Amino acid sequence: IRFYLNSNSNVKIEMFDLMGDKIHNANVSGQAHADNEYVWNCENVASGVYYCRVEAENNSGKTSRMFKIAIAK
């Protein structure tokens, strides 16, 4: 999962199934003006469509984005 940040931030990444149940979460540090990457080990996750929410928080506030991820095995 790649994301770009305008400033250094604490990043929360959450994965949800289609029913809205949280199946994974992680907290990472993100660097400003760089492509940041989080590797999700989906080895124990069934094939299907999932939602990913990426939330970045710093002194200026909080920003979040949500998108779909398809897993095919």
Predicted model as a PDB file, atoms N, CA, C, CB and O in Angstrom, pLDDT in the B-factor column:
MODEL        1                                                                  
ATOM      1  N   ILE A   1       0.869  -1.161   0.000  1.00 94.00           N  
ATOM      2  CA  ILE A   1       0.000   0.000   0.000  1.00 94.00           C  
ATOM      3  C   ILE A   1       0.908   1.213   0.000  1.00 94.00           C  
ATOM      4  CB  ILE A   1      -0.984   0.004   1.228  1.00 94.00           C  
ATOM      5  O   ILE A   1       1.662   1.429   0.948  1.00 94.00           O  
ATOM      6  N   ARG A   2       0.840   1.997  -1.048  1.00 93.00           N  
ATOM      7  CA  ARG A   2       1.693   3.180  -1.167  1.00 93.00           C  
ATOM      8  C   ARG A   2       0.881   4.443  -0.918  1.00 93.00           C  
ATOM      9  CB  ARG A   2       2.358   3.237  -2.558  1.00 93.00           C  
ATOM     10  O   ARG A   2      -0.283   4.552  -1.304  1.00 93.00           O  
ATOM     11  N   PHE A   3       1.534   5.390  -0.260  1.00 93.00           N  
ATOM     12  CA  PHE A   3       0.888   6.680  -0.003  1.00 93.00           C  
ATOM     13  C   PHE A   3       1.943   7.765   0.044  1.00 93.00           C  
ATOM     14  CB  PHE A   3       0.079   6.650   1.319  1.00 93.00           C  
ATOM     15  O   PHE A   3       3.093   7.519   0.408  1.00 93.00           O  
ATOM     16  N   TYR A   4       1.544   8.953  -0.323  1.00 94.00           N  
ATOM     17  CA  TYR A   4       2.429  10.123  -0.363  1.00 94.00           C  
ATOM     18  C   TYR A   4       1.940  11.122   0.678  1.00 94.00           C  
ATOM     19  CB  TYR A   4       2.463  10.774  -1.797  1.00 94.00           C  
ATOM     20  O   TYR A   4       0.737  11.358   0.794  1.00 94.00           O  
ATOM     21  N   LEU A   5       2.853  11.706   1.429  1.00 94.00           N  
ATOM     22  CA  LEU A   5       2.501  12.665   2.479  1.00 94.00           C  
ATOM     23  C   LEU A   5       3.174  14.003   2.229  1.00 94.00           C  
ATOM     24  CB  LEU A   5       2.896  12.125   3.860  1.00 94.00           C  
ATOM     25  O   LEU A   5       4.311  14.055   1.761  1.00 94.00           O  
ATOM     26  N   ASN A   6       2.475  15.084   2.541  1.00 91.00           N  
ATOM     27  CA  ASN A   6       3.038  16.431   2.428  1.00 91.00           C  
ATOM     28  C   ASN A   6       3.862  16.811   3.648  1.00 91.00           C  
ATOM     29  CB  ASN A   6       1.930  17.444   2.228  1.00 91.00           C  
ATOM     30  O   ASN A   6       4.691  17.719   3.578  1.00 91.00           O  
ATOM     31  N   SER A   7       3.643  16.123   4.767  1.00 93.00           N  
ATOM     32  CA  SER A   7       4.424  16.387   5.971  1.00 93.00           C  
ATOM     33  C   SER A   7       4.565  15.087   6.768  1.00 93.00           C  
ATOM     34  CB  SER A   7       3.758  17.503   6.838  1.00 93.00           C  
ATOM     35  O   SER A   7       3.775  14.159   6.595  1.00 93.00           O  
ATOM     36  N   ASN A   8       5.566  15.028   7.633  1.00 96.00           N  
ATOM     37  CA  ASN A   8       5.742  13.843   8.476  1.00 96.00           C  
ATOM     38  C   ASN A   8       4.472  13.610   9.274  1.00 96.00           C  
ATOM     39  CB  ASN A   8       6.966  14.003   9.424  1.00 96.00           C  
ATOM     40  O   ASN A   8       3.910  14.544   9.846  1.00 96.00           O  
ATOM     41  N   SER A   9       4.020  12.365   9.313  1.00 97.00           N  
ATOM     42  CA  SER A   9       2.753  12.053   9.961  1.00 97.00           C  
ATOM     43  C   SER A   9       2.778  10.679  10.597  1.00 97.00           C  
ATOM     44  CB  SER A   9       1.615  12.140   8.966  1.00 97.00           C  
ATOM     45  O   SER A   9       3.560   9.808  10.215  1.00 97.00           O  
ATOM     46  N   ASN A  10       1.906  10.504  11.573  1.00 97.00           N  
ATOM     47  CA  ASN A  10       1.601   9.176  12.092  1.00 97.00           C  
ATOM     48  C   ASN A  10       0.464   8.639  11.225  1.00 97.00           C  
ATOM     49  CB  ASN A  10       1.209   9.210  13.642  1.00 97.00           C  
ATOM     50  O   ASN A  10      -0.547   9.316  11.035  1.00 97.00           O  
ATOM     51  N   VAL A  11       0.626   7.436  10.703  1.00 97.00           N  
ATOM     52  CA  VAL A  11      -0.326   6.892   9.744  1.00 97.00           C  
ATOM     53  C   VAL A  11      -0.972   5.644  10.331  1.00 97.00           C  
ATOM     54  CB  VAL A  11       0.366   6.572   8.395  1.00 97.00           C  
ATOM     55  O   VAL A  11      -0.289   4.746  10.824  1.00 97.00           O  
ATOM     56  N   LYS A  12      -2.304   5.604  10.270  1.00 98.00           N  
ATOM     57  CA  LYS A  12      -3.062   4.439  10.704  1.00 98.00           C  
ATOM     58  C   LYS A  12      -3.661   3.804   9.456  1.00 98.00           C  
ATOM     59  CB  LYS A  12      -4.177   4.823  11.751  1.00 98.00           C  
ATOM     60  O   LYS A  12      -4.330   4.474   8.670  1.00 98.00           O  
ATOM     61  N   ILE A  13      -3.417   2.502   9.280  1.00 98.00           N  
ATOM     62  CA  ILE A  13      -3.932   1.759   8.137  1.00 98.00           C  
ATOM     63  C   ILE A  13      -4.868   0.686   8.672  1.00 98.00           C  
ATOM     64  CB  ILE A  13      -2.771   1.133   7.283  1.00 98.00           C  
ATOM     65  O   ILE A  13      -4.493  -0.113   9.531  1.00 98.00           O  
ATOM     66  N   GLU A  14      -6.104   0.678   8.149  1.00 98.00           N  
ATOM     67  CA  GLU A  14      -7.097  -0.294   8.581  1.00 98.00           C  
ATOM     68  C   GLU A  14      -7.676  -1.002   7.359  1.00 98.00           C  
ATOM     69  CB  GLU A  14      -8.218   0.388   9.406  1.00 98.00           C  
ATOM     70  O   GLU A  14      -7.931  -0.375   6.331  1.00 98.00           O  
ATOM     71  N   MET A  15      -7.881  -2.314   7.481  1.00 97.00           N  
ATOM     72  CA  MET A  15      -8.479  -3.117   6.423  1.00 97.00           C  
ATOM     73  C   MET A  15      -9.818  -3.651   6.913  1.00 97.00           C  
ATOM     74  CB  MET A  15      -7.537  -4.281   5.998  1.00 97.00           C  
ATOM     75  O   MET A  15      -9.947  -4.097   8.053  1.00 97.00           O  
ATOM     76  N   PHE A  16     -10.816  -3.597   6.026  1.00 98.00           N  
ATOM     77  CA  PHE A  16     -12.157  -4.055   6.363  1.00 98.00           C  
ATOM     78  C   PHE A  16     -12.654  -5.017   5.290  1.00 98.00           C  
ATOM     79  CB  PHE A  16     -13.125  -2.859   6.517  1.00 98.00           C  
ATOM     80  O   PHE A  16     -12.318  -4.881   4.114  1.00 98.00           O  
ATOM     81  N   ASP A  17     -13.461  -5.992   5.712  1.00 96.00           N  
ATOM     82  CA  ASP A  17     -14.110  -6.834   4.717  1.00 96.00           C  
ATOM     83  C   ASP A  17     -15.366  -6.111   4.231  1.00 96.00           C  
ATOM     84  CB  ASP A  17     -14.458  -8.247   5.305  1.00 96.00           C  
ATOM     85  O   ASP A  17     -15.669  -5.012   4.694  1.00 96.00           O  
ATOM     86  N   LEU A  18     -16.092  -6.724   3.302  1.00 95.00           N  
ATOM     87  CA  LEU A  18     -17.265  -6.056   2.726  1.00 95.00           C  
ATOM     88  C   LEU A  18     -18.413  -5.880   3.715  1.00 95.00           C  
ATOM     89  CB  LEU A  18     -17.754  -6.834   1.536  1.00 95.00           C  
ATOM     90  O   LEU A  18     -19.320  -5.082   3.474  1.00 95.00           O  
ATOM     91  N   MET A  19     -18.385  -6.607   4.812  1.00 95.00           N  
ATOM     92  CA  MET A  19     -19.407  -6.451   5.849  1.00 95.00           C  
ATOM     93  C   MET A  19     -19.065  -5.309   6.807  1.00 95.00           C  
ATOM     94  CB  MET A  19     -19.570  -7.757   6.632  1.00 95.00           C  
ATOM     95  O   MET A  19     -19.870  -4.948   7.666  1.00 95.00           O  
ATOM     96  N   GLY A  20     -17.867  -4.745   6.653  1.00 96.00           N  
ATOM     97  CA  GLY A  20     -17.442  -3.645   7.509  1.00 96.00           C  
ATOM     98  C   GLY A  20     -16.668  -4.065   8.734  1.00 96.00           C  
ATOM     99  O   GLY A  20     -16.345  -3.231   9.579  1.00 96.00           O  
ATOM    100  N   ASP A  21     -16.362  -5.357   8.847  1.00 97.00           N  
ATOM    101  CA  ASP A  21     -15.584  -5.845   9.989  1.00 97.00           C  
ATOM    102  C   ASP A  21     -14.097  -5.567   9.756  1.00 97.00           C  
ATOM    103  CB  ASP A  21     -15.827  -7.368  10.215  1.00 97.00           C  
ATOM    104  O   ASP A  21     -13.563  -5.847   8.683  1.00 97.00           O  
ATOM    105  N   LYS A  22     -13.438  -5.010  10.781  1.00 97.00           N  
ATOM    106  CA  LYS A  22     -12.011  -4.733  10.677  1.00 97.00           C  
ATOM    107  C   LYS A  22     -11.247  -6.041  10.760  1.00 97.00           C  
ATOM    108  CB  LYS A  22     -11.547  -3.752  11.784  1.00 97.00           C  
ATOM    109  O   LYS A  22     -11.422  -6.809  11.706  1.00 97.00           O  
ATOM    110  N   ILE A  23     -10.386  -6.300   9.758  1.00 96.00           N  
ATOM    111  CA  ILE A  23      -9.626  -7.543   9.731  1.00 96.00           C  
ATOM    112  C   ILE A  23      -8.134  -7.321   9.964  1.00 96.00           C  
ATOM    113  CB  ILE A  23      -9.835  -8.242   8.411  1.00 96.00           C  
ATOM    114  O   ILE A  23      -7.396  -8.272  10.222  1.00 96.00           O  
ATOM    115  N   HIS A  24      -7.688  -6.066   9.874  1.00 96.00           N  
ATOM    116  CA  HIS A  24      -6.261  -5.781  10.072  1.00 96.00           C  
ATOM    117  C   HIS A  24      -6.099  -4.290  10.374  1.00 96.00           C  
ATOM    118  CB  HIS A  24      -5.416  -6.194   8.809  1.00 96.00           C  
ATOM    119  O   HIS A  24      -6.842  -3.460   9.850  1.00 96.00           O  
ATOM    120  N   ASN A  25      -5.137  -3.963  11.211  1.00 96.00           N  
ATOM    121  CA  ASN A  25      -4.780  -2.561  11.403  1.00 96.00           C  
ATOM    122  C   ASN A  25      -3.292  -2.453  11.704  1.00 96.00           C  
ATOM    123  CB  ASN A  25      -5.616  -1.928  12.543  1.00 96.00           C  
ATOM    124  O   ASN A  25      -2.669  -3.390  12.203  1.00 96.00           O  
ATOM    125  N   ALA A  26      -2.742  -1.295  11.390  1.00 97.00           N  
ATOM    126  CA  ALA A  26      -1.322  -1.044  11.619  1.00 97.00           C  
ATOM    127  C   ALA A  26      -1.116   0.445  11.843  1.00 97.00           C  
ATOM    128  CB  ALA A  26      -0.462  -1.549  10.425  1.00 97.00           C  
ATOM    129  O   ALA A  26      -1.845   1.271  11.294  1.00 97.00           O  
ATOM    130  N   ASN A  27      -0.130   0.780  12.644  1.00 97.00           N  
ATOM    131  CA  ASN A  27       0.279   2.169  12.858  1.00 97.00           C  
ATOM    132  C   ASN A  27       1.729   2.285  12.423  1.00 97.00           C  
ATOM    133  CB  ASN A  27       0.094   2.610  14.361  1.00 97.00           C  
ATOM    134  O   ASN A  27       2.592   1.546  12.896  1.00 97.00           O  
ATOM    135  N   VAL A  28       1.989   3.223  11.517  1.00 97.00           N  
ATOM    136  CA  VAL A  28       3.340   3.411  10.981  1.00 97.00           C  
ATOM    137  C   VAL A  28       3.666   4.899  10.951  1.00 97.00           C  
ATOM    138  CB  VAL A  28       3.469   2.792   9.558  1.00 97.00           C  
ATOM    139  O   VAL A  28       2.774   5.743  11.030  1.00 97.00           O  
ATOM    140  N   SER A  29       4.936   5.205  10.836  1.00 96.00           N  
ATOM    141  CA  SER A  29       5.382   6.591  10.672  1.00 96.00           C  
ATOM    142  C   SER A  29       5.586   6.846   9.185  1.00 96.00           C  
ATOM    143  CB  SER A  29       6.702   6.875  11.480  1.00 96.00           C  
ATOM    144  O   SER A  29       6.156   6.017   8.476  1.00 96.00           O  
ATOM    145  N   GLY A  30       5.116   7.995   8.721  1.00 95.00           N  
ATOM    146  CA  GLY A  30       5.270   8.348   7.321  1.00 95.00           C  
ATOM    147  C   GLY A  30       6.164   9.555   7.153  1.00 95.00           C  
ATOM    148  O   GLY A  30       6.118  10.486   7.956  1.00 95.00           O  
ATOM    149  N   GLN A  31       6.978   9.542   6.109  1.00 96.00           N  
ATOM    150  CA  GLN A  31       7.902  10.634   5.838  1.00 96.00           C  
ATOM    151  C   GLN A  31       7.302  11.604   4.813  1.00 96.00           C  
ATOM    152  CB  GLN A  31       9.251  10.084   5.335  1.00 96.00           C  
ATOM    153  O   GLN A  31       6.588  11.203   3.894  1.00 96.00           O  
ATOM    154  N   ALA A  32       7.609  12.868   4.998  1.00 95.00           N  
ATOM    155  CA  ALA A  32       7.117  13.912   4.106  1.00 95.00           C  
ATOM    156  C   ALA A  32       7.818  13.866   2.756  1.00 95.00           C  
ATOM    157  CB  ALA A  32       7.304  15.280   4.743  1.00 95.00           C  
ATOM    158  O   ALA A  32       8.991  13.507   2.658  1.00 95.00           O  
ATOM    159  N   HIS A  33       7.077  14.236   1.723  1.00 94.00           N  
ATOM    160  CA  HIS A  33       7.602  14.384   0.358  1.00 94.00           C  
ATOM    161  C   HIS A  33       8.330  13.135  -0.122  1.00 94.00           C  
ATOM    162  CB  HIS A  33       8.540  15.577   0.286  1.00 94.00           C  
ATOM    163  O   HIS A  33       9.380  13.215  -0.760  1.00 94.00           O  
ATOM    164  N   ALA A  34       7.754  11.985   0.197  1.00 91.00           N  
ATOM    165  CA  ALA A  34       8.342  10.710  -0.217  1.00 91.00           C  
ATOM    166  C   ALA A  34       7.217   9.701  -0.427  1.00 91.00           C  
ATOM    167  CB  ALA A  34       9.372  10.187   0.844  1.00 91.00           C  
ATOM    168  O   ALA A  34       6.153   9.800   0.184  1.00 91.00           O  
ATOM    169  N   ASP A  35       7.468   8.735  -1.297  1.00 92.00           N  
ATOM    170  CA  ASP A  35       6.537   7.628  -1.435  1.00 92.00           C  
ATOM    171  C   ASP A  35       6.743   6.696  -0.261  1.00 92.00           C  
ATOM    172  CB  ASP A  35       6.731   6.882  -2.787  1.00 92.00           C  
ATOM    173  O   ASP A  35       7.821   6.126  -0.098  1.00 92.00           O  
ATOM    174  N   ASN A  36       5.727   6.540   0.551  1.00 96.00           N  
ATOM    175  CA  ASN A  36       5.763   5.644   1.695  1.00 96.00           C  
ATOM    176  C   ASN A  36       5.064   4.348   1.292  1.00 96.00           C  
ATOM    177  CB  ASN A  36       5.087   6.294   2.953  1.00 96.00           C  
ATOM    178  O   ASN A  36       4.172   4.352   0.444  1.00 96.00           O  
ATOM    179  N   GLU A  37       5.469   3.260   1.899  1.00 96.00           N  
ATOM    180  CA  GLU A  37       4.882   1.975   1.552  1.00 96.00           C  
ATOM    181  C   GLU A  37       4.698   1.123   2.791  1.00 96.00           C  
ATOM    182  CB  GLU A  37       5.747   1.246   0.530  1.00 96.00           C  
ATOM    183  O   GLU A  37       5.567   1.062   3.661  1.00 96.00           O  
ATOM    184  N   TYR A  38       3.541   0.459   2.854  1.00 96.00           N  
ATOM    185  CA  TYR A  38       3.260  -0.511   3.909  1.00 96.00           C  
ATOM    186  C   TYR A  38       2.954  -1.836   3.222  1.00 96.00           C  
ATOM    187  CB  TYR A  38       2.062  -0.044   4.835  1.00 96.00           C  
ATOM    188  O   TYR A  38       2.119  -1.895   2.320  1.00 96.00           O  
ATOM    189  N   VAL A  39       3.627  -2.892   3.646  1.00 96.00           N  
ATOM    190  CA  VAL A  39       3.409  -4.216   3.065  1.00 96.00           C  
ATOM    191  C   VAL A  39       2.433  -4.974   3.963  1.00 96.00           C  
ATOM    192  CB  VAL A  39       4.761  -5.002   2.905  1.00 96.00           C  
ATOM    193  O   VAL A  39       2.725  -5.265   5.123  1.00 96.00           O  
ATOM    194  N   TRP A  40       1.269  -5.285   3.396  1.00 93.00           N  
ATOM    195  CA  TRP A  40       0.236  -6.029   4.114  1.00 93.00           C  
ATOM    196  C   TRP A  40       0.413  -7.511   3.801  1.00 93.00           C  
ATOM    197  CB  TRP A  40      -1.202  -5.536   3.722  1.00 93.00           C  
ATOM    198  O   TRP A  40       0.312  -7.911   2.641  1.00 93.00           O  
ATOM    199  N   ASN A  41       0.671  -8.314   4.799  1.00 93.00           N  
ATOM    200  CA  ASN A  41       0.781  -9.756   4.616  1.00 93.00           C  
ATOM    201  C   ASN A  41      -0.632 -10.329   4.585  1.00 93.00           C  
ATOM    202  CB  ASN A  41       1.643 -10.419   5.752  1.00 93.00           C  
ATOM    203  O   ASN A  41      -1.254 -10.526   5.629  1.00 93.00           O  
ATOM    204  N   CYS A  42      -1.129 -10.591   3.388  1.00 91.00           N  
ATOM    205  CA  CYS A  42      -2.499 -11.090   3.232  1.00 91.00           C  
ATOM    206  C   CYS A  42      -2.517 -12.599   2.989  1.00 91.00           C  
ATOM    207  CB  CYS A  42      -3.200 -10.366   2.076  1.00 91.00           C  
ATOM    208  O   CYS A  42      -3.451 -13.126   2.384  1.00 91.00           O  
ATOM    209  N   GLU A  43      -1.482 -13.287   3.465  1.00 92.00           N  
ATOM    210  CA  GLU A  43      -1.375 -14.734   3.288  1.00 92.00           C  
ATOM    211  C   GLU A  43      -2.573 -15.481   3.866  1.00 92.00           C  
ATOM    212  CB  GLU A  43      -0.102 -15.240   3.931  1.00 92.00           C  
ATOM    213  O   GLU A  43      -3.031 -16.462   3.280  1.00 92.00           O  
ATOM    214  N   ASN A  44      -3.082 -15.027   5.004  1.00 92.00           N  
ATOM    215  CA  ASN A  44      -4.199 -15.707   5.663  1.00 92.00           C  
ATOM    216  C   ASN A  44      -5.546 -15.062   5.360  1.00 92.00           C  
ATOM    217  CB  ASN A  44      -3.978 -15.727   7.155  1.00 92.00           C  
ATOM    218  O   ASN A  44      -6.512 -15.270   6.094  1.00 92.00           O  
ATOM    219  N   VAL A  45      -5.616 -14.287   4.294  1.00 94.00           N  
ATOM    220  CA  VAL A  45      -6.847 -13.591   3.911  1.00 94.00           C  
ATOM    221  C   VAL A  45      -7.400 -14.252   2.655  1.00 94.00           C  
ATOM    222  CB  VAL A  45      -6.591 -12.061   3.673  1.00 94.00           C  
ATOM    223  O   VAL A  45      -6.652 -14.541   1.720  1.00 94.00           O  
ATOM    224  N   ALA A  46      -8.689 -14.489   2.632  1.00 95.00           N  
ATOM    225  CA  ALA A  46      -9.320 -15.129   1.476  1.00 95.00           C  
ATOM    226  C   ALA A  46      -9.361 -14.180   0.286  1.00 95.00           C  
ATOM    227  CB  ALA A  46     -10.740 -15.596   1.826  1.00 95.00           C  
ATOM    228  O   ALA A  46      -9.329 -12.961   0.453  1.00 95.00           O  
ATOM    229  N   SER A  47      -9.430 -14.744  -0.912  1.00 96.00           N  
ATOM    230  CA  SER A  47      -9.605 -13.935  -2.118  1.00 96.00           C  
ATOM    231  C   SER A  47     -10.898 -13.143  -2.002  1.00 96.00           C  
ATOM    232  CB  SER A  47      -9.616 -14.825  -3.394  1.00 96.00           C  
ATOM    233  O   SER A  47     -11.885 -13.632  -1.453  1.00 96.00           O  
ATOM    234  N   GLY A  48     -10.891 -11.932  -2.515  1.00 96.00           N  
ATOM    235  CA  GLY A  48     -12.083 -11.098  -2.465  1.00 96.00           C  
ATOM    236  C   GLY A  48     -11.730  -9.629  -2.506  1.00 96.00           C  
ATOM    237  O   GLY A  48     -10.586  -9.254  -2.763  1.00 96.00           O  
ATOM    238  N   VAL A  49     -12.730  -8.801  -2.249  1.00 97.00           N  
ATOM    239  CA  VAL A  49     -12.564  -7.356  -2.255  1.00 97.00           C  
ATOM    240  C   VAL A  49     -12.595  -6.855  -0.818  1.00 97.00           C  
ATOM    241  CB  VAL A  49     -13.665  -6.667  -3.109  1.00 97.00           C  
ATOM    242  O   VAL A  49     -13.426  -7.278  -0.015  1.00 97.00           O  
ATOM    243  N   TYR A  50     -11.682  -5.953  -0.512  1.00 97.00           N  
ATOM    244  CA  TYR A  50     -11.561  -5.384   0.832  1.00 97.00           C  
ATOM    245  C   TYR A  50     -11.460  -3.865   0.725  1.00 97.00           C  
ATOM    246  CB  TYR A  50     -10.322  -5.968   1.579  1.00 97.00           C  
ATOM    247  O   TYR A  50     -11.086  -3.330  -0.319  1.00 97.00           O  
ATOM    248  N   TYR A  51     -11.795  -3.182   1.804  1.00 98.00           N  
ATOM    249  CA  TYR A  51     -11.638  -1.744   1.885  1.00 98.00           C  
ATOM    250  C   TYR A  51     -10.425  -1.419   2.734  1.00 98.00           C  
ATOM    251  CB  TYR A  51     -12.902  -1.083   2.459  1.00 98.00           C  
ATOM    252  O   TYR A  51     -10.182  -2.061   3.756  1.00 98.00           O  
ATOM    253  N   CYS A  52      -9.668  -0.424   2.312  1.00 97.00           N  
ATOM    254  CA  CYS A  52      -8.509   0.028   3.062  1.00 97.00           C  
ATOM    255  C   CYS A  52      -8.707   1.503   3.410  1.00 97.00           C  
ATOM    256  CB  CYS A  52      -7.191  -0.191   2.251  1.00 97.00           C  
ATOM    257  O   CYS A  52      -9.053   2.314   2.552  1.00 97.00           O  
ATOM    258  N   ARG A  53      -8.486   1.830   4.659  1.00 97.00           N  
ATOM    259  CA  ARG A  53      -8.564   3.220   5.118  1.00 97.00           C  
ATOM    260  C   ARG A  53      -7.185   3.631   5.597  1.00 97.00           C  
ATOM    261  CB  ARG A  53      -9.633   3.397   6.258  1.00 97.00           C  
ATOM    262  O   ARG A  53      -6.609   2.991   6.477  1.00 97.00           O  
ATOM    263  N   VAL A  54      -6.649   4.710   5.012  1.00 97.00           N  
ATOM    264  CA  VAL A  54      -5.353   5.248   5.393  1.00 97.00           C  
ATOM    265  C   VAL A  54      -5.599   6.626   6.000  1.00 97.00           C  
ATOM    266  CB  VAL A  54      -4.368   5.323   4.163  1.00 97.00           C  
ATOM    267  O   VAL A  54      -6.148   7.509   5.341  1.00 97.00           O  
ATOM    268  N   GLU A  55      -5.195   6.807   7.246  1.00 97.00           N  
ATOM    269  CA  GLU A  55      -5.411   8.076   7.947  1.00 97.00           C  
ATOM    270  C   GLU A  55      -4.062   8.617   8.410  1.00 97.00           C  
ATOM    271  CB  GLU A  55      -6.385   7.896   9.160  1.00 97.00           C  
ATOM    272  O   GLU A  55      -3.326   7.937   9.125  1.00 97.00           O  
ATOM    273  N   ALA A  56      -3.744   9.830   8.004  1.00 96.00           N  
ATOM    274  CA  ALA A  56      -2.492  10.487   8.392  1.00 96.00           C  
ATOM    275  C   ALA A  56      -2.816  11.630   9.354  1.00 96.00           C  
ATOM    276  CB  ALA A  56      -1.715  11.016   7.134  1.00 96.00           C  
ATOM    277  O   ALA A  56      -3.708  12.438   9.095  1.00 96.00           O  
ATOM    278  N   GLU A  57      -2.086  11.686  10.457  1.00 96.00           N  
ATOM    279  CA  GLU A  57      -2.313  12.734  11.459  1.00 96.00           C  
ATOM    280  C   GLU A  57      -0.983  13.385  11.819  1.00 96.00           C  
ATOM    281  CB  GLU A  57      -3.002  12.153  12.732  1.00 96.00           C  
ATOM    282  O   GLU A  57       0.017  12.707  12.059  1.00 96.00           O  
ATOM    283  N   ASN A  58      -0.995  14.727  11.851  1.00 93.00           N  
ATOM    284  CA  ASN A  58       0.176  15.485  12.275  1.00 93.00           C  
ATOM    285  C   ASN A  58      -0.307  16.727  13.010  1.00 93.00           C  
ATOM    286  CB  ASN A  58       1.085  15.864  11.057  1.00 93.00           C  
ATOM    287  O   ASN A  58      -1.487  16.812  13.351  1.00 93.00           O  
ATOM    288  N   ASN A  59       0.565  17.686  13.262  1.00 91.00           N  
ATOM    289  CA  ASN A  59       0.197  18.898  14.001  1.00 91.00           C  
ATOM    290  C   ASN A  59      -0.846  19.731  13.276  1.00 91.00           C  
ATOM    291  CB  ASN A  59       1.423  19.741  14.255  1.00 91.00           C  
ATOM    292  O   ASN A  59      -1.576  20.488  13.915  1.00 91.00           O  
ATOM    293  N   SER A  60      -0.933  19.608  11.956  1.00 89.00           N  
ATOM    294  CA  SER A  60      -1.878  20.396  11.159  1.00 89.00           C  
ATOM    295  C   SER A  60      -3.276  19.813  11.157  1.00 89.00           C  
ATOM    296  CB  SER A  60      -1.388  20.510   9.745  1.00 89.00           C  
ATOM    297  O   SER A  60      -4.236  20.512  10.833  1.00 89.00           O  
ATOM    298  N   GLY A  61      -3.407  18.554  11.511  1.00 94.00           N  
ATOM    299  CA  GLY A  61      -4.720  17.920  11.516  1.00 94.00           C  
ATOM    300  C   GLY A  61      -4.667  16.489  11.032  1.00 94.00           C  
ATOM    301  O   GLY A  61      -3.631  15.826  11.074  1.00 94.00           O  
ATOM    302  N   LYS A  62      -5.839  16.028  10.564  1.00 95.00           N  
ATOM    303  CA  LYS A  62      -6.006  14.642  10.184  1.00 95.00           C  
ATOM    304  C   LYS A  62      -6.592  14.570   8.778  1.00 95.00           C  
ATOM    305  CB  LYS A  62      -6.904  13.902  11.195  1.00 95.00           C  
ATOM    306  O   LYS A  62      -7.491  15.338   8.436  1.00 95.00           O  
ATOM    307  N   THR A  63      -6.080  13.642   7.962  1.00 94.00           N  
ATOM    308  CA  THR A  63      -6.603  13.414   6.615  1.00 94.00           C  
ATOM    309  C   THR A  63      -6.732  11.915   6.405  1.00 94.00           C  
ATOM    310  CB  THR A  63      -5.681  14.057   5.523  1.00 94.00           C  
ATOM    311  O   THR A  63      -5.867  11.148   6.828  1.00 94.00           O  
ATOM    312  N   SER A  64      -7.813  11.494   5.751  1.00 95.00           N  
ATOM    313  CA  SER A  64      -7.963  10.065   5.496  1.00 95.00           C  
ATOM    314  C   SER A  64      -8.495   9.830   4.088  1.00 95.00           C  
ATOM    315  CB  SER A  64      -8.900   9.424   6.534  1.00 95.00           C  
ATOM    316  O   SER A  64      -9.165  10.682   3.503  1.00 95.00           O  
ATOM    317  N   ARG A  65      -8.177   8.654   3.562  1.00 95.00           N  
ATOM    318  CA  ARG A  65      -8.652   8.204   2.255  1.00 95.00           C  
ATOM    319  C   ARG A  65      -9.058   6.750   2.398  1.00 95.00           C  
ATOM    320  CB  ARG A  65      -7.557   8.386   1.140  1.00 95.00           C  
ATOM    321  O   ARG A  65      -8.472   6.000   3.179  1.00 95.00           O  
ATOM    322  N   MET A  66     -10.076   6.358   1.629  1.00 96.00           N  
ATOM    323  CA  MET A  66     -10.523   4.983   1.633  1.00 96.00           C  
ATOM    324  C   MET A  66     -10.584   4.489   0.199  1.00 96.00           C  
ATOM    325  CB  MET A  66     -11.895   4.843   2.331  1.00 96.00           C  
ATOM    326  O   MET A  66     -11.024   5.213  -0.694  1.00 96.00           O  
ATOM    327  N   PHE A  67     -10.139   3.246  -0.025  1.00 95.00           N  
ATOM    328  CA  PHE A  67     -10.168   2.680  -1.361  1.00 95.00           C  
ATOM    329  C   PHE A  67     -10.330   1.164  -1.275  1.00 95.00           C  
ATOM    330  CB  PHE A  67      -8.889   3.051  -2.139  1.00 95.00           C  
ATOM    331  O   PHE A  67     -10.203   0.573  -0.203  1.00 95.00           O  
ATOM    332  N   LYS A  68     -10.609   0.553  -2.410  1.00 97.00           N  
ATOM    333  CA  LYS A  68     -10.818  -0.898  -2.471  1.00 97.00           C  
ATOM    334  C   LYS A  68      -9.523  -1.599  -2.870  1.00 97.00           C  
ATOM    335  CB  LYS A  68     -11.948  -1.249  -3.471  1.00 97.00           C  
ATOM    336  O   LYS A  68      -8.704  -1.067  -3.620  1.00 97.00           O  
ATOM    337  N   ILE A  69      -9.367  -2.811  -2.341  1.00 95.00           N  
ATOM    338  CA  ILE A  69      -8.252  -3.673  -2.712  1.00 95.00           C  
ATOM    339  C   ILE A  69      -8.833  -5.040  -3.070  1.00 95.00           C  
ATOM    340  CB  ILE A  69      -7.189  -3.783  -1.550  1.00 95.00           C  
ATOM    341  O   ILE A  69      -9.649  -5.586  -2.327  1.00 95.00           O  
ATOM    342  N   ALA A  70      -8.415  -5.581  -4.193  1.00 96.00           N  
ATOM    343  CA  ALA A  70      -8.848  -6.921  -4.596  1.00 96.00           C  
ATOM    344  C   ALA A  70      -7.696  -7.893  -4.356  1.00 96.00           C  
ATOM    345  CB  ALA A  70      -9.299  -6.947  -6.100  1.00 96.00           C  
ATOM    346  O   ALA A  70      -6.561  -7.637  -4.757  1.00 96.00           O  
ATOM    347  N   ILE A  71      -7.999  -9.004  -3.700  1.00 95.00           N  
ATOM    348  CA  ILE A  71      -7.034 -10.061  -3.460  1.00 95.00           C  
ATOM    349  C   ILE A  71      -7.452 -11.259  -4.321  1.00 95.00           C  
ATOM    350  CB  ILE A  71      -6.957 -10.440  -1.927  1.00 95.00           C  
ATOM    351  O   ILE A  71      -8.577 -11.747  -4.219  1.00 95.00           O  
ATOM    352  N   ALA A  72      -6.537 -11.719  -5.161  1.00 94.00           N  
ATOM    353  CA  ALA A  72      -6.802 -12.896  -5.998  1.00 94.00           C  
ATOM    354  C   ALA A  72      -5.681 -13.892  -5.761  1.00 94.00           C  
ATOM    355  CB  ALA A  72      -6.910 -12.516  -7.525  1.00 94.00           C  
ATOM    356  O   ALA A  72      -4.503 -13.573  -5.927  1.00 94.00           O  
ATOM    357  N   LYS A  73      -6.057 -15.098  -5.371  1.00 87.00           N  
ATOM    358  CA  LYS A  73      -5.060 -16.147  -5.103  1.00 87.00           C  
ATOM    359  C   LYS A  73      -5.248 -17.292  -6.067  1.00 87.00           C  
ATOM    360  CB  LYS A  73      -5.159 -16.654  -3.649  1.00 87.00           C  
ATOM    361  O   LYS A  73      -4.510 -18.275  -6.009  1.00 87.00           O  
TER     362      LYS A  73                                                      
ENDMDL                                                                          
END                                                                             
